[in-house]
Amino acid sequence: MGTLVLIRHGQSQWNLENRFTGWVDIPLTEAGREEARRGAELIRHLRFDRAFTSVLRRAQETLDIVLEVLGQRDIPIERDQALNERHYGALQGLNKAEMAKKFGERQVHIWRRSYDVAPPKDKTEWNPDGTSESLKDTAARTLPYFNAKILPLVKAGQHILVVAHGNSLRAIVMHLDRLTKEQVLELNIATGPPILYEIGADGAILKKVVHALS
């Protein structure tokens, strides 16, 4: 039996400002750093074999803080774009409340939480390439990496830490929990608290614990 712990990065500056972040490389706030510390305290009893994170600094900074609290800065770390947040297209850099006023709360909720509806792809200051991803698109790059690089280690009995983003982690949780496209619409992953899975050699989920920050 192995252990998989998933942590969404702590609050970033654009989380604080209620802006769509996506692939824009925004740092943590001090509150986000404290969330990372408090999340780490909840898993002090675990000794990890390896950690994985994205190429974005808010996730990497969160991982650094967690490993420092745990006294485990010496473990191998792999960073990969496959674990990046979803690309929010033309919404990147824009205020979520203002977009809800412009397009309607229901439409913004669909862009944020649906499985296969991507945000607008218009080219903007924060999206010069005109890129955009739905959760389905995010899962198409995250899950092959997860299934090839991370899950086999857990099934082999290792203790693995993954620090990533709301939507790359939603894709992984949807996969592990076998959620439907309708169920994932309501799935939100908080910044900071760990989600712990115990997984057998056959890939079966033996236990799941969703922590909360006190």
C-alpha positions in Angstrom: 0.0 0.0 0.0 1.3 3.5 -0.9 0.2 7.0 0.0 -0.6 9.9 -2.3 -1.0 13.4 -0.9 -2.4 16.2 -3.1 -2.0 19.8 -2.1 -3.2 22.8 -3.9 -0.8 25.8 -3.7 -1.5 28.4 -1.0 -3.3 31.7 -1.9 -1.6 33.6 -4.7 -1.7 37.4 -5.2 -4.3 37.0 -8.0 -6.4 34.6 -5.8 -6.4 37.5 -3.3 -7.4 39.9 -6.1 -10.1 37.5 -7.4 -8.5 37.3 -10.8 -8.2 34.4 -13.2 -4.6 33.2 -13.0 -4.1 30.2 -15.2 -0.5 30.0 -16.6 0.5 33.5 -15.4 3.3 33.0 -13.0 2.0 34.8 -9.9 3.7 34.4 -6.4 2.1 33.5 -3.1 0.8 36.0 -0.6 1.9 35.8 3.0 -1.5 34.3 3.8 -0.7 31.7 1.1 2.6 30.9 2.7 0.8 30.4 6.0 -1.7 28.1 4.4 1.2 26.0 3.2 2.7 25.8 6.7 -0.6 24.9 8.2 -1.3 22.3 5.6 2.1 20.7 6.2 1.4 20.4 9.9 -1.5 18.1 9.1 0.9 15.6 7.5 3.9 15.7 9.8 3.5 12.0 10.5 4.4 11.1 6.9 7.8 10.6 5.4 7.7 11.1 1.6 9.9 9.3 -1.0 9.4 11.8 -3.8 7.5 15.0 -4.7 6.0 16.3 -7.9 5.0 19.9 -8.8 4.3 22.2 -11.7 6.6 24.7 -13.4 4.7 27.6 -11.8 6.3 29.3 -8.8 3.2 29.4 -6.6 3.2 25.6 -6.6 6.9 25.3 -6.2 7.0 27.8 -3.4 4.2 25.9 -1.6 6.1 22.7 -2.0 9.3 24.3 -0.6 7.4 25.5 2.5 5.8 22.1 3.0 9.0 20.2 2.8 10.8 22.7 5.1 8.1 22.3 7.8 8.4 18.5 7.4 12.2 18.6 7.5 12.3 16.7 4.2 14.0 19.1 1.8 16.3 16.3 0.6 13.8 14.2 -1.3 13.8 14.1 -5.1 11.5 16.6 -6.8 10.2 16.5 -10.4 8.7 19.6 -11.9 6.5 19.3 -15.1 4.2 21.5 -17.1 1.7 18.6 -17.2 0.8 19.6 -13.6 0.2 23.3 -14.4 -3.1 25.0 -13.8 -5.5 25.0 -16.7 -5.0 27.8 -19.1 -7.9 30.3 -18.7 -7.5 31.9 -22.1 -8.8 35.4 -22.5 -10.0 35.4 -18.9 -6.4 35.4 -17.5 -5.7 38.5 -15.5 -9.4 39.5 -15.4 -11.5 39.9 -12.2 -14.0 37.1 -11.7 -16.7 39.3 -10.2 -16.4 41.7 -13.1 -16.7 38.9 -15.6 -19.8 37.6 -13.8 -21.4 41.0 -14.3 -20.4 41.1 -17.9 -21.3 37.5 -19.0 -23.5 36.3 -16.1 -22.7 34.2 -13.1 -23.9 31.0 -14.7 -21.6 31.4 -17.7 -18.6 32.2 -15.5 -19.4 29.2 -13.3 -19.5 27.0 -16.4 -16.1 28.3 -17.6 -14.6 27.7 -14.1 -16.1 24.4 -13.1 -17.4 22.5 -16.2 -15.6 19.5 -17.7 -15.6 20.3 -21.4 -16.3 24.1 -21.9 -13.2 26.2 -22.4 -13.0 29.9 -21.7 -12.7 32.4 -24.7 -9.5 32.1 -26.7 -9.1 35.7 -27.7 -5.5 37.1 -27.7 -4.9 39.5 -24.8 -2.0 40.9 -22.8 -2.0 37.8 -20.6 -2.9 35.4 -23.4 -0.8 36.5 -26.5 -1.0 33.0 -28.1 -4.8 32.8 -27.9 -4.6 29.5 -25.9 -7.5 28.2 -23.7 -8.2 24.9 -21.9 -11.3 23.2 -20.5 -10.9 20.8 -17.6 -11.1 18.0 -20.2 -8.1 19.6 -22.0 -6.2 19.9 -18.7 -6.9 16.2 -17.9 -5.6 15.2 -21.3 -2.1 16.4 -20.4 -2.3 15.8 -16.6 -3.6 12.3 -16.4 -1.2 10.6 -18.8 1.7 12.1 -16.8 0.0 11.1 -13.5 -0.6 7.5 -14.7 2.9 7.1 -16.1 5.0 8.9 -13.5 3.1 9.1 -10.2 0.6 6.4 -9.8 3.0 3.5 -10.4 5.2 4.7 -7.5 2.2 4.8 -5.2 1.0 1.4 -6.3 4.6 0.1 -5.6 4.2 1.3 -1.9 5.9 4.7 -2.0 4.7 7.8 -0.3 4.3 10.5 -2.9 3.5 14.3 -2.5 2.0 16.3 -5.4 1.7 20.0 -5.0 -0.2 21.6 -8.0 -3.2 23.6 -8.9 -7.0 23.6 -8.5 -7.8 22.2 -11.9 -4.8 19.8 -12.5 -5.8 18.4 -9.1 -9.5 18.3 -10.0 -8.5 16.2 -13.0 -6.6 13.8 -10.8 -9.4 13.6 -8.1 -12.0 13.1 -10.8 -10.0 10.2 -12.2 -9.3 8.6 -8.8 -12.9 9.1 -7.4 -14.5 8.2 -10.8 -16.6 11.3 -10.8 -18.9 12.1 -13.7 -18.9 15.3 -15.7 -21.9 16.4 -13.7 -20.3 15.6 -10.3 -17.0 17.4 -11.1 -19.0 20.6 -11.7 -19.3 20.9 -7.9 -15.7 19.9 -7.1 -13.6 22.7 -5.6 -10.2 22.1 -4.1 -9.2 24.5 -1.3 -5.8 26.2 -1.1 -3.5 24.6 1.5 -5.2 21.5 3.1 -3.9 18.1 2.0 -6.0 15.4 0.4 -4.7 11.9 1.4 -5.2 8.7 -0.5 -4.1 5.2 0.5 -3.8 3.1 -2.6 -3.3 -0.6 -3.0 -0.9 -2.4 -5.4 -3.9 -3.0 -7.8 -4.7 0.7 -7.8 -7.8 0.4 -5.6 -8.5 3.3 -3.2 -8.3 1.9 0.3 -8.8 5.2 2.2 -9.4 8.9 1.4 -9.0 11.7 3.9 -9.8 15.3 3.0 -8.2 17.6 5.6 -9.3 21.1 6.4 -7.2 24.0 7.8 -8.1 24.8 11.4 
